[in-house]
C-alpha cells in the first residue's frame, strides 16, 4: 500500500464513511501515545470563503462607487494577516487529524505491511495511553491544569464520536404487507456511554472542588516533612507516615495543621469520598458487564485444565462442594490472603474453574452481569442437582466477592485475553473508558483516605 492510497483512505474515512475503518483486521507491532485528535469539520474547511476582495452587487453597478468597492489599506492588511493565520492553523489541524487517523487505520503499524493490531485494540490502547498522559502525573487532590483538561475532553470526544456510527438495524412494520428497517444506536452504547460521560464529569467536579484546602503535600524525605515548626510552609505536620499497602515511596505525603482539619473540611472530604466511591462502583459495574459480554478467545480455552478442581485446588474445591450453604466471605477469611498478588492469583484460578464448569453445563455463551452474580450468592437452592451448575454458581459468587474485597485488583488473565482478542470497537470504547474512570475514582478515594488518616493521627496525638 503506497502513501497515496493511505491518504485517500483517510479522506474517505473522515468525510465520507466514518465506519469504514472499524473492521480493519490488523495485528500488533507497537502502540503510540494517542490514536486520535479532536473533532474537525473537513467539509466546512473546504467550503470556507476564499480570500478574495470580490463584491456581490445587489443593485445597479452605478450605485456602487469605486471607493465603496475598494477596501482601505489598513483593513486589507489586517484582514490578509488574520486570514493567513487562520489558514495556517486550519492546515496544521487538518494535517494532525490526518496523521492520527492514518495511525488508527494502519493499526499502529507504521511500516504499512499489515502487521498492525485491529481497530478495536488500537482504540483501547489509545484511550489507555491518553489516560496515562493526562492523569499519570496526578498524585494528589487538586484540579487538573487547563491544558490537560482540554486535551482529555478533546481526545475523548473524538473517541466517543466513533460510537455515533455504531448502530443496530430494527425492523418496523407499516402495515400488513409493508415493512421497513430503522437504525438506532446499539443498545449497550445507548445505555452505558451517557452514564460514563456523567461519571467522567462528576470526577472532574470532585477534583475541581479541591482548590482552597486546609491540607497540603510534601515530597517524602523533604526537610519540611521532618520539621516540627508551626505554620504551613514550615510543616506543622509532625512526621506522620501514611500507611500504604505497597509503600509507594514516590507518592507525596499529605500534611495537615497541628490542630488537625476543621470540621467543615472533614465533612467536605467525607462527602467527596462517598461520591468517588459510588463512581468507582458504577464504573466497575459497567466494565464488568462489558467484559462479560465479550467472547472468550479460543487461545484461553486451550490452556484450561480438563477439570475445575485442578484449577482451584483441593482446599477451595472441598469448600465449594461440601458446604450445604456457601458463604464466599467466610471462605476468603479462611484463605487469609495477605497481598494483592495472592488475590490476583486466586482470581485467575477461580475464573479458570468457572469457565471449565460452565463449558460442561453448556452455558459458556451466557453472560452474567454484576447484579446477576450478586443474586447467585447463597441462591443455590433453585439450581437443581447439576453439580457443575452449582460449582459454577459458587465460583462466580466467590470471584465477585473477591473483587469487591480487593477493588484495587488488577485485571485477570481472562480479562486481558478478552481485551487483546476483542474485535468489537464499541465494546473496546466502553471497556477502556470505564476502566480508566474506575482507576481514577479509586485513586481519588485513596488520596482522600490518606488525608483523613493523617488528620485522625494528628488529632489523636493532641488528645
Secondary structure, DSSP 8 states (H G I E B T S, - for coil): --HHHHHHHHHIIIII-TTTTTT-----S---S-S------HHHHHTS--S------SS-GGGS-HHHHS--HHHHHHHHHHHHHHHHHHHHHHHHHHHHHHHHHTTT-TT-SS-S--HHHHHHHHHHHHHHHHHTT--SSS---HHHHHHHHHHHHHHHHHGGG-EEEEEEESSSS-EEEEEEE-HHHHHHHHHHHHHHHHHHHHHHT-SS-S-EEE-TT-HHHH---SSTTTT-S-------SS--TTS-EEE--TT---HHHHHHHHHHHHHHHHHHHHHHHHHHHHHHHS---HHHHTTS-SSHHHHH-HHHHHHHHH-SS--HHHHHHHHT--SHHHHHHHHHHHHHHHHHHHHHHT-TT----HHHHHHHTT-GGGGTT-HHHHHHHHHHHHHHHHHHH-TT----HHHHHHHHH---HHHHHHHHHHHHHHHHHHHHHHHHHHHHHHHHHHHHHH-
